[in-house]
């Protein structure tokens, strides 16, 4: 059973950089899947941030692209998110998730999720 | 971006009765590879989302068969044949046919 766990600071100052890591267990990050970040502001819906493949290829949401960097560390079986120049609007629960590739059990589906971590942007 | 519109936004249901959620996309979700990457997620209170249905109508592992998905092109439906107490939560449709992935606003299912 694949498990994902987010970690990182729960409080970031305005104009700072939000940094989170997602540790993958029970499966290899080098499998034929993409690995995504999704966020959810308190009481609101879901927003896709971006994704990475184990090769390092990335896709980002254009609405955040200028501020987002997603990277992968295959040796540690984990991937990371950096979001720069944050404001209060970036306050949200941040989830990492596996995005089923064409060879996965659920192509196109976000089939495994972390528990999420709340990041608050405040001085 | 493809806009996903769900109706209703709230659905009070009696236990044991059916529930239905509609999801409409602003463009066809048929991918150039012939597949339609429309899936449904369930988010119980205080929990992360959970995959229920992928590629319109395929139940993910462990999902009860009272959940079913249907549709084509731009119109899709999630049905719960008999609502149970554990089905309370918010349901989202999402498309992965075109970047960026987008989600519907969510439909809250609650017990009357």
Boltz contact constraints between the chains, C-beta under 6 A:
constraints:
  - contact:
      token1: [A, 45]
      token2: [B, 103]
      max_distance: 6.0
  - contact:
      token1: [A, 45]
      token2: [B, 105]
      max_distance: 6.0
  - contact:
      token1: [A, 45]
      token2: [B, 106]
      max_distance: 6.0
  - contact:
      token1: [A, 46]
      token2: [B, 92]
      max_distance: 6.0
  - contact:
      token1: [A, 46]
      token2: [B, 103]
      max_distance: 6.0
  - contact:
      token1: [A, 48]
      token2: [B, 100]
      max_distance: 6.0
  - contact:
      token1: [A, 48]
      token2: [B, 101]
      max_distance: 6.0
  - contact:
      token1: [A, 59]
      token2: [B, 99]
      max_distance: 6.0
  - contact:
      token1: [A, 61]
      token2: [B, 100]
      max_distance: 6.0
  - contact:
      token1: [A, 95]
      token2: [B, 48]
      max_distance: 6.0
  - contact:
      token1: [A, 106]
      token2: [B, 54]
      max_distance: 6.0
  - contact:
      token1: [A, 106]
      token2: [B, 60]
      max_distance: 6.0
  - contact:
      token1: [A, 108]
      token2: [B, 37]
      max_distance: 6.0
  - contact:
      token1: [A, 108]
      token2: [B, 54]
      max_distance: 6.0
  - contact:
      token1: [A, 108]
      token2: [B, 96]
      max_distance: 6.0
  - contact:
      token1: [A, 109]
      token2: [B, 39]
      max_distance: 6.0
  - contact:
      token1: [A, 109]
      token2: [B, 51]
      max_distance: 6.0
  - contact:
      token1: [A, 109]
      token2: [B, 54]
      max_distance: 6.0
  - contact:
      token1: [A, 110]
      token2: [B, 51]
      max_distance: 6.0
  - contact:
      token1: [A, 111]
      token2: [B, 51]
      max_distance: 6.0
  - contact:
      token1: [A, 113]
      token2: [B, 48]
      max_distance: 6.0
  - contact:
      token1: [A, 113]
      token2: [B, 49]
      max_distance: 6.0
  - contact:
      token1: [A, 115]
      token2: [B, 48]
      max_distance: 6.0
  - contact:
      token1: [A, 116]
      token2: [B, 48]
      max_distance: 6.0
